[in-house]
Amino acid sequence: MLPSQTLLHAGVFALTALQALASNTFLAAVYEHSVILPDDAIEPVSPDDALALMNKNMDVLEGAIKEAAQQGAHIIVTPEDGIYGWRFTRETIYPYLEDIPDPAVNWIPCTDPMRFAPAPVQERLSCMARNNSIYVVANIGDKKPCNSSDPSCPGDGRYQYNTDVVFDAEGKLVARYHKYNLFMVESQFNYPKEPEAVTFETPFGKFGIFTCFDILFREPAVILVSELQVDTVLFPTAWMNVLPFLTAIEFHSAWAMGMGVNFLAANTHYTKMSMTGSGIYAPVGARTYYYNMKTEDGHLLIAELDSHPRLSPAFLPAVNWSSYASNVKRSSQNDHDFTGLIFHDLFTLTELTKPEGNVTICQKDLCCHLSYKMAGKREDEVYVLGAFDGLHVVEGQYYLQICTLLKCKSTDLNTCGQPVETAQTKFEMFSLSGTFGTNYVFPEVLYSGVQLAPGEFEVLNDGRLVSKTRPTKPVVTVTLFGRWYEKD
């Protein structure tokens, strides 16, 4: 016979699960964490010292988890590198790693901590989830031994993986994901031999998970949404903002809209490396977000989402991204065409010299069309329309098609494409479209002060990104960011 306390706990959990199942919505939380970093050590620290640092960070995370649970959140996502930071070599990170088993083992570390090798971090995360009846998502390091019979085994006899873990409201390990697309400075980790498409079912929808740089590639990001049909994506990240297109909040919001899923993005907060920008995003726009380059504080976000967004009346129908622009006749070359670099990519640009008009700019097979009317053209601000159709090859190799309306840093056209955060020009209307060769296009609108525009623009079925408010707030950029995965 089970003890009465165990029966009570099981009954409460079952009731909570049924209530969530009966609801069409759930409360999601993300926490942007200002990570307590280790010293720049040349030699590995002791396991005890490593655990001491991780416990300091988990103390902070536990406070956020408790607060989220008290506010009714069903799940909370914490950032990539949120438990130990990123200042490591392959050797110095080793004391921070644990052996993370396959979730198929059906394990609750909180109640059975000695079942496998010592795993104090997994035990504590499991207890945070169990004690607060909330799903907890965290990023830690996994270690797996290997030997000479494996031709790809590293010389030190182990694989080390950047790993996301998910514990359910009972504290059970329900998901483990090894990051596949490592950023160029992650030499402390190995790539898994094959990309992993990790999903798990909850009472409030089907979830998938991947990490940071993964979002820019087909595997696993597109596979989870297009083939495995997840409702919500979990996204621990350590995102270094790159204006004008790859600021965390604008790109993550755009990705959720373009893919038609809920997206829970928890970023590391470290302004010295331009790391900030977390959010809870729905297919129709941001539910809540946070971007702060002024302080070093952490921040908790909570918002309600549809459990199955594809069933929502507000869900966007399929978009033919090239339909409208393909029927726009291109006039002769603009008098103000020139080229400029934006994040190392050579764009074809044209200046918007009039307060309103219809402008088309082309590069290779991509033609971008803009109809616009400024609320008042300023002499001290210059805007351009730009097109890029090519392979980006800096921190990774991925094929882009981008149409963008953006503000230049100054009236000097040589500054067009350089990072800009503020603007004063408002638009009475804008309509941006392009002859995209891909169906994976992500719509972005960024206002002055690095502010999103939820509900203030829409994407029409024919591929036009159009403004809904008159006038808009001051515009930094309006962008259609296309990824042509087949041409990588």
GULORO-446126 format. One record per residue (C-alpha): residue number from 1; residue in three letters; x, y, z. Coordinates in pm, whole numbers. Last residue first. Layout:
% residues N
REC    i   aa       u       v       w
REC  NUM  ALA       X       Y       Z
...
//
This chain:
% residues 488
REC    i   aa       u       v       w
REC  488  ASP    2323    2586   -4785
REC  487  LYS    2104    2598   -5099
REC  486  GLU    1832    2359   -4976
REC  485  TYR    1790    2565   -4658
REC  484  TRP    1674    2883   -4834
REC  483  ARG    1624    3104   -4529
REC  482  GLY    1433    3430   -4583
REC  481  PHE    1435    3735   -4357
REC  480  LEU    1155    3975   -4458
REC  479  THR    1250    4300   -4289
REC  478  VAL    1113    4629   -4162
REC  477  THR    1387    4823   -3983
REC  476  VAL    1449    5109   -3741
REC  475  VAL    1101    5261   -3762
REC  474  PRO     964    5544   -3547
REC  473  LYS     615    5439   -3427
REC  472  THR     369    5379   -3704
REC  471  PRO     124    5637   -3829
REC  470  ARG    -127    5500   -3887
REC  469  THR    -128    5144   -3753
REC  468  LYS    -173    4824   -3957
REC  467  SER     157    4807   -4145
REC  466  VAL     200    4553   -4424
REC  465  LEU     425    4252   -4483
REC  464  ARG     315    4127   -4824
REC  463  GLY     346    3759   -4913
REC  462  ASP      23    3697   -5104
REC  461  ASN    -155    3559   -4797
REC  460  LEU    -103    3887   -4613
REC  459  VAL     145    3930   -4328
REC  458  GLU      38    4169   -4055
REC  457  PHE     162    4475   -3871
REC  456  GLU      86    4658   -3546
REC  455  GLY     -27    4358   -3342
REC  454  PRO     311    4313   -3182
REC  453  ALA     551    4589   -3290
REC  452  LEU     883    4510   -3123
REC  451  GLN    1105    4765   -2953
REC  450  VAL    1480    4806   -3000
REC  449  GLY    1474    5173   -2892
REC  448  SER    1321    5280   -3221
REC  447  TYR    1091    5020   -3376
REC  446  LEU    1175    4680   -3519
REC  445  VAL     945    4501   -3761
REC  444  GLU    1045    4147   -3862
REC  443  PRO     879    3887   -4085
REC  442  PHE    1046    3542   -4116
REC  441  VAL    1049    3364   -4452
REC  440  TYR    1073    2988   -4492
REC  439  ASN     871    2921   -4808
REC  438  THR    1182    2963   -5023
REC  437  GLY    1252    3107   -5368
REC  436  PHE    1142    3451   -5257
REC  435  THR    1022    3712   -5502
REC  434  GLY     985    3983   -5238
REC  433  SER     735    4190   -5040
REC  432  LEU     720    4503   -4822
REC  431  SER     414    4724   -4767
REC  430  PHE     453    5042   -4563
REC  429  MET     210    5298   -4431
REC  428  GLU     183    5638   -4261
REC  427  PHE     544    5588   -4160
REC  426  LYS     728    5742   -3865
REC  425  THR    1082    5879   -3875
REC  424  GLN    1250    5941   -3539
REC  423  ALA    1501    5656   -3517
REC  422  THR    1708    5472   -3257
REC  421  GLU    1895    5142   -3232
REC  420  VAL    2123    5144   -3537
REC  419  PRO    2391    4889   -3621
REC  418  GLN    2563    4954   -3959
REC  417  GLY    2364    4862   -4266
REC  416  CYS    2377    5205   -4427
REC  415  THR    2684    5386   -4290
REC  414  ASN    2841    5439   -4635
REC  413  LEU    2524    5625   -4731
REC  412  ASP    2631    5917   -4510
REC  411  THR    2306    6060   -4373
REC  410  SER    2374    5866   -4054
REC  409  LYS    2325    5516   -3911
REC  408  CYS    2101    5423   -4202
REC  407  LYS    1738    5333   -4139
REC  406  LEU    1611    5011   -4287
REC  405  LEU    1363    4864   -4533
REC  404  THR    1469    4507   -4591
REC  403  CYS    1432    4214   -4828
REC  402  ILE    1651    3917   -4741
REC  401  GLN    1724    3588   -4915
REC  400  LEU    1978    3391   -4717
REC  399  TYR    2181    3073   -4761
REC  398  TYR    2365    2940   -4455
REC  397  GLN    2731    2886   -4377
REC  396  GLY    2841    2959   -4021
REC  395  GLU    3006    3236   -3818
REC  394  VAL    3092    3424   -4140
REC  393  VAL    2975    3252   -4459
REC  392  HIS    2634    3391   -4561
REC  391  LEU    2540    3241   -4897
REC  390  GLY    2342    3462   -5132
REC  389  ASP    2044    3676   -5222
REC  388  PHE    2050    4014   -5049
REC  387  ALA    1810    4301   -5118
REC  386  GLY    1788    4650   -4970
REC  385  LEU    1551    4944   -4946
REC  384  VAL    1710    5249   -4790
REC  383  TYR    1625    5509   -4529
REC  382  VAL    1810    5832   -4448
REC  381  GLU    1752    6054   -4145
REC  380  ASP    1864    6417   -4091
REC  379  GLU    1656    6565   -4373
REC  378  ARG    1336    6422   -4229
REC  377  LYS    1049    6301   -4443
REC  376  GLY     714    6331   -4266
REC  375  ALA     459    6062   -4199
REC  374  MET     651    5858   -4453
REC  373  LYS     454    5678   -4724
REC  372  TYR     557    5339   -4851
REC  371  SER     529    5074   -5119
REC  370  LEU     830    4843   -5123
REC  369  HIS     924    4566   -5364
REC  368  CYS    1218    4330   -5327
REC  367  CYS    1350    4131   -5623
REC  366  LEU    1541    3813   -5549
REC  365  ASP    1680    3603   -5835
REC  364  LYS    2024    3770   -5842
REC  363  GLN    1988    4099   -5651
REC  362  CYS    1690    4324   -5719
REC  361  ILE    1547    4655   -5593
REC  360  THR    1190    4778   -5642
REC  359  VAL    1044    5108   -5521
REC  358  ASN     690    5243   -5496
REC  357  GLY     655    5591   -5351
REC  356  GLU     638    5826   -5057
REC  355  PRO     849    6093   -4887
REC  354  LYS    1098    6081   -5174
REC  353  THR    1469    5995   -5174
REC  352  LEU    1434    5638   -5050
REC  351  GLU    1792    5528   -5114
REC  350  THR    1861    5205   -5302
REC  349  LEU    2056    4909   -5179
REC  348  THR    2213    4591   -5320
REC  347  PHE    2347    4403   -5021
REC  346  LEU    2697    4261   -4969
REC  345  ASP    2689    4038   -4659
REC  344  HIS    2940    4097   -4376
REC  343  PHE    2670    4183   -4119
REC  342  ILE    2521    4436   -4362
REC  341  LEU    2769    4556   -4623
REC  340  GLY    2664    4811   -4882
REC  339  THR    2603    4836   -5255
REC  338  PHE    2452    5123   -5452
REC  337  ASP    2129    5211   -5631
REC  336  HIS    2021    5578   -5628
REC  335  ASP    1920    5631   -5990
REC  334  ASN    1703    5320   -5977
REC  333  GLN    1754    5065   -6252
REC  332  SER    1474    5058   -6508
REC  331  SER    1125    4959   -6399
REC  330  ARG    1046    4621   -6250
REC  329  LYS     687    4507   -6300
REC  328  VAL     527    4371   -5984
REC  327  ASN     361    4034   -6042
REC  326  SER     633    3831   -5873
REC  325  ALA     615    4066   -5573
REC  324  TYR     258    3962   -5492
REC  323  SER     294    3585   -5507
REC  322  SER     648    3538   -5377
REC  321  TRP     578    3449   -5013
REC  320  ASN     271    3237   -5079
REC  319  VAL     154    3234   -4718
REC  318  ALA     -23    2945   -4546
REC  317  PRO    -302    3054   -4312
REC  316  LEU    -220    3249   -3995
REC  315  PHE    -365    3113   -3672
REC  314  ALA    -606    3363   -3510
REC  313  PRO    -892    3110   -3496
REC  312  SER    -659    2889   -3286
REC  311  LEU    -627    2524   -3389
REC  310  ARG    -270    2570   -3513
REC  309  PRO    -187    2729   -3177
REC  308  HIS    -248    2409   -2978
REC  307  SER    -187    2496   -2611
REC  306  ASP    -267    2861   -2678
REC  305  LEU     -33    3082   -2476
REC  304  GLU     -52    3281   -2152
REC  303  ALA     243    3491   -2038
REC  302  ILE     518    3501   -1776
REC  301  LEU     855    3679   -1794
REC  300  LEU    1122    3677   -1523
REC  299  HIS    1422    3912   -1537
REC  298  GLY    1788    3900   -1434
REC  297  ASP    1968    4223   -1355
REC  296  GLU    2283    4349   -1524
REC  295  THR    2153    4694   -1618
REC  294  LYS    2141    4916   -1929
REC  293  MET    2131    4672   -2223
REC  292  ASN    1775    4560   -2149
REC  291  TYR    1546    4366   -2383
REC  290  TYR    1244    4181   -2244
REC  289  TYR     947    4020   -2415
REC  288  THR     577    3945   -2371
REC  287  ARG     304    3787   -2584
REC  286  ALA     506    3854   -2897
REC  285  GLY     333    3805   -3230
REC  284  VAL      60    3615   -3415
REC  283  PRO     243    3281   -3412
REC  282  ALA     297    3320   -3035
REC  281  TYR     611    3443   -2860
REC  280  ILE     733    3437   -2502
REC  279  GLY    1047    3645   -2484
REC  278  SER    1410    3699   -2400
REC  277  GLY    1654    3964   -2519
REC  276  THR    1995    4019   -2368
REC  275  MET    2354    3930   -2454
REC  274  SER    2547    4219   -2605
REC  273  MET    2881    4063   -2497
REC  272  LYS    2946    4317   -2220
REC  271  THR    2567    4320   -2169
REC  270  TYR    2555    3976   -2013
REC  269  HIS    2201    3840   -1965
REC  268  THR    2162    3483   -2093
REC  267  ASN    1851    3438   -2303
REC  266  ALA    1533    3239   -2247
REC  265  ALA    1323    3198   -2562
REC  264  LEU     984    3027   -2543
REC  263  PHE     838    2994   -2894
REC  262  ASN     477    2911   -2977
REC  261  VAL     446    2793   -3333
REC  260  GLY     351    2917   -3681
REC  259  MET     693    2883   -3845
REC  258  GLY     713    3238   -3982
REC  257  MET     545    3390   -3678
REC  256  ALA     764    3204   -3427
REC  255  TRP    1073    3286   -3635
REC  254  ALA     980    3655   -3645
REC  253  SER     950    3671   -3265
REC  252  HIS    1288    3500   -3233
REC  251  PHE    1443    3734   -3490
REC  250  GLU    1308    4056   -3336
REC  249  ILE    1371    3962   -2973
REC  248  ALA    1722    3831   -3023
REC  247  THR    1861    4102   -3249
REC  246  LEU    1962    3929   -3568
REC  245  PHE    1829    4161   -3838
REC  244  PRO    1971    4515   -3784
REC  243  LEU    2148    4464   -3552
REC  242  VAL    2351    4177   -3406
REC  241  ASN    2256    4072   -3054
REC  240  MET    2469    3805   -2888
REC  239  TRP    2231    3522   -2799
REC  238  ALA    2308    3279   -2516
REC  237  THR    2005    3060   -2572
REC  236  PRO    1762    2811   -2416
REC  235  PHE    1480    2764   -2667
REC  234  LEU    1169    2559   -2602
REC  233  VAL     943    2517   -2908
REC  232  THR     565    2487   -2877
REC  231  ASP     297    2314   -3084
REC  230  VAL     519    2048   -3237
REC  229  GLN     428    1921   -3584
REC  228  LEU     698    1654   -3628
REC  227  GLU     755    1735   -3996
REC  226  SER     728    2113   -4032
REC  225  VAL     788    2216   -3671
REC  224  LEU    1048    1976   -3535
REC  223  ILE    1216    1929   -3874
REC  222  VAL    1251    2305   -3918
REC  221  ALA    1459    2344   -3602
REC  220  PRO    1661    2020   -3600
REC  219  GLU    1800    2038   -3857
REC  218  ARG    1696    2309   -4101
REC  217  PHE    1941    2564   -3965
REC  216  LEU    1929    2915   -3818
REC  215  ILE    1754    2809   -3497
REC  214  ASP    2033    2568   -3405
REC  213  PHE    2251    2867   -3308
REC  212  CYS    2060    2895   -2975
REC  211  THR    1953    2550   -2853
REC  210  PHE    1680    2301   -2945
REC  209  ILE    1354    2173   -2797
REC  208  GLY    1018    2039   -2908
REC  207  PHE     684    2035   -2726
REC  206  LYS     347    1875   -2795
REC  205  GLY      58    2038   -2611
REC  204  PHE     -74    2138   -2270
REC  203  PRO    -102    1805   -2090
REC  202  THR     254    1742   -2209
REC  201  GLU     404    1534   -2489
REC  200  PHE     774    1524   -2568
REC  199  THR     990    1607   -2867
REC  198  VAL    1359    1580   -2949
REC  197  ALA    1479    1581   -3310
REC  196  GLU    1847    1497   -3275
REC  195  PRO    2108    1575   -3538
REC  194  GLU    2346    1284   -3597
REC  193  LYS    2697    1219   -3467
REC  192  PRO    2645    1462   -3181
REC  191  TYR    2879    1761   -3217
REC  190  ASN    3142    1785   -2948
REC  189  PHE    3188    2056   -2685
REC  188  GLN    3472    2265   -2538
REC  187  SER    3540    2417   -2881
REC  186  GLU    3220    2621   -2854
REC  185  VAL    3366    2938   -3012
REC  184  MET    3223    2880   -3362
REC  183  PHE    2865    2826   -3249
REC  182  LEU    2767    2461   -3232
REC  181  ASN    2488    2339   -3457
REC  180  TYR    2394    2002   -3304
REC  179  LYS    2309    2079   -2942
REC  178  HIS    2244    1756   -2751
REC  177  TYR    1881    1735   -2632
REC  176  ARG    1748    1546   -2328
REC  175  ALA    1377    1521   -2254
REC  174  VAL    1143    1372   -1992
REC  173  LEU    1359    1357   -1678
REC  172  LYS    1104    1312   -1402
REC  171  GLY    1063    1583   -1138
REC  170  GLU     690    1527   -1094
REC  169  ALA     613    1855   -1274
REC  168  ASP     827    1742   -1568
REC  167  PHE    1203    1774   -1596
REC  166  VAL    1354    1895   -1923
REC  165  VAL    1724    1883   -2009
REC  164  ASP    1924    2080   -2266
REC  163  THR    2278    1972   -2347
REC  162  ASN    2604    2116   -2480
REC  161  TYR    2782    1784   -2526
REC  160  GLN    3115    1636   -2423
REC  159  TYR    3230    1308   -2576
REC  158  ARG    3497    1112   -2395
REC  157  GLY    3824     925   -2437
REC  156  ASP    4067    1217   -2411
REC  155  GLY    4173    1168   -2773
REC  154  PRO    3821    1223   -2902
REC  153  CYS    3624     917   -3021
REC  152  SER    3552     947   -3396
REC  151  PRO    3694     604   -3486
REC  150  ASP    3495     432   -3207
REC  149  SER    3685     114   -3122
REC  148  SER    3939     345   -2957
REC  147  ASN    3709     419   -2668
REC  146  CYS    3411     634   -2562
REC  145  PRO    3285     784   -2238
REC  144  LYS    2982    1019   -2243
REC  143  LYS    2970    1360   -2075
REC  142  ASP    2668    1593   -2070
REC  141  GLY    2680    1966   -1992
REC  140  ILE    2390    2175   -1865
REC  139  ASN    2102    2383   -2007
REC  138  ALA    1775    2397   -1816
REC  137  VAL    1402    2345   -1871
REC  136  VAL    1179    2299   -1565
REC  135  TYR     819    2175   -1586
REC  134  ILE     630    2291   -1277
REC  133  SER     491    2124    -964
REC  132  ASN     704    2346    -734
REC  131  ASN     869    2072    -527
REC  130  ARG     890    1842    -828
REC  129  ALA    1045    2090   -1070
REC  128  MET    1298    2227    -822
REC  127  CYS    1364    1870    -706
REC  126  SER    1451    1762   -1060
REC  125  LEU    1682    2061   -1099
REC  124  ARG    1856    1965    -774
REC  123  GLU    1900    1601    -870
REC  122  GLN    2020    1691   -1218
REC  121  VAL    2285    1918   -1067
REC  120  PRO    2385    1664    -801
REC  119  ALA    2440    1384   -1054
REC  118  PRO    2646    1108    -891
REC  117  ALA    2651     811   -1132
REC  116  PHE    2318     635   -1176
REC  115  ARG    2043     524    -938
REC  114  MET    2192     732    -656
REC  113  PRO    1956    1032    -682
REC  112  ASP    1630     833    -664
REC  111  THR    1364    1073    -534
REC  110  CYS    1497    1398    -684
REC  109  PRO    1661    1219    -977
REC  108  ILE    1322    1104   -1109
REC  107  TRP    1408     847   -1377
REC  106  ASN    1208     670   -1647
REC  105  VAL    1510     514   -1826
REC  104  ALA    1362     639   -2157
REC  103  PRO    1494     984   -2065
REC  102  ASP    1837     874   -2198
REC  101  PRO    2089     929   -1921
REC  100  ILE    2280    1250   -1843
REC   99  ASP    2638    1186   -1730
REC   98  GLU    2739    1508   -1557
REC   97  LEU    2970    1792   -1661
REC   96  TYR    3106    2080   -1450
REC   95  PRO    3440    1914   -1373
REC   94  TYR    3499    1878   -1752
REC   93  ILE    3466    2246   -1838
REC   92  THR    3836    2317   -1777
REC   91  GLU    3959    2050   -2017
REC   90  ARG    3757    2140   -2326
REC   89  THR    3832    2505   -2267
REC   88  PHE    3596    2721   -2069
REC   87  ARG    3457    3067   -2002
REC   86  TRP    3098    2990   -2106
REC   85  GLY    2873    3025   -1802
REC   84  TYR    2809    2768   -1528
REC   83  ILE    2435    2725   -1469
REC   82  GLY    2283    2956   -1731
REC   81  ASP    2508    2844   -2017
REC   80  GLU    2193    2834   -2233
REC   79  PRO    1910    3010   -2055
REC   78  THR    1617    2901   -1834
REC   77  VAL    1274    2789   -1958
REC   76  ILE     976    2764   -1722
REC   75  ILE     666    2547   -1752
REC   74  HIS     315    2533   -1603
REC   73  ALA     316    2890   -1468
REC   72  GLY      61    2961   -1194
REC   71  GLN     203    3278   -1041
REC   70  GLN     344    3079    -750
REC   69  ALA     513    2850   -1002
REC   68  ALA     687    3145   -1169
REC   67  GLU     804    3277    -831
REC   66  LYS     938    2937    -730
REC   65  ILE    1119    2895   -1061
REC   64  ALA    1273    3244   -1038
REC   63  GLY    1404    3173    -687
REC   62  GLU    1535    2835    -802
REC   61  LEU    1722    3003   -1086
REC   60  VAL    1905    3230    -843
REC   59  ASP    2005    2942    -615
REC   58  MET    2091    2742    -928
REC   57  ASN    2352    3003   -1017
REC   56  LYS    2517    2977    -677
REC   55  ASN    2481    2598    -689
REC   54  MET    2673    2590   -1017
REC   53  LEU    2961    2779    -858
REC   52  ALA    2977    2540    -561
REC   51  LEU    2947    2241    -795
REC   50  ALA    3259    2348    -984
REC   49  ASP    3447    2403    -658
REC   48  ASP    3350    2055    -538
REC   47  PRO    3446    1897    -872
REC   46  SER    3792    2056    -837
REC   45  VAL    3893    2331   -1078
REC   44  PRO    4046    2258   -1418
REC   43  GLU    4365    2451   -1503
REC   42  ILE    4385    2777   -1697
REC   41  ALA    4102    2931   -1495
REC   40  ASP    3932    3253   -1605
REC   39  ASP    3722    3278   -1291
REC   38  PRO    3376    3128   -1305
REC   37  LEU    3072    3330   -1408
REC   36  ILE    2760    3416   -1209
REC   35  VAL    2503    3433   -1489
REC   34  SER    2263    3723   -1526
REC   33  HIS    1961    3506   -1606
REC   32  GLU    1674    3583   -1841
REC   31  TYR    1392    3365   -1709
REC   30  VAL    1114    3226   -1924
REC   29  ALA     760    3144   -1814
REC   28  ALA     461    2983   -1982
REC   27  LEU     100    2976   -1863
REC   26  PHE    -129    2736   -2046
REC   25  THR    -424    2756   -2284
REC   24  ASN    -693    2532   -2429
REC   23  SER    -780    2401   -2085
REC   22  ALA    -915    2055   -2012
REC   21  LEU    -567    1905   -2036
REC   20  ALA    -433    2160   -1788
REC   19  GLN    -710    2072   -1543
REC   18  LEU    -649    1703   -1596
REC   17  ALA    -278    1745   -1529
REC   16  THR    -343    1944   -1211
REC   15  LEU    -587    1676   -1092
REC   14  ALA    -332    1403   -1162
REC   13  PHE     -64    1599    -976
REC   12  VAL    -291    1648    -675
REC   11  GLY    -379    1279    -672
REC   10  ALA     -16    1168    -698
REC    9  HIS      80    1394    -408
REC    8  LEU    -214    1268    -201
REC    7  LEU    -125     907    -275
REC    6  THR     235     972    -176
REC    5  GLN     122    1137     148
REC    4  SER    -112     846     221
REC    3  PRO     173     595     197
REC    2  LEU     127     347     -88
REC    1  MET       0       0       0
//
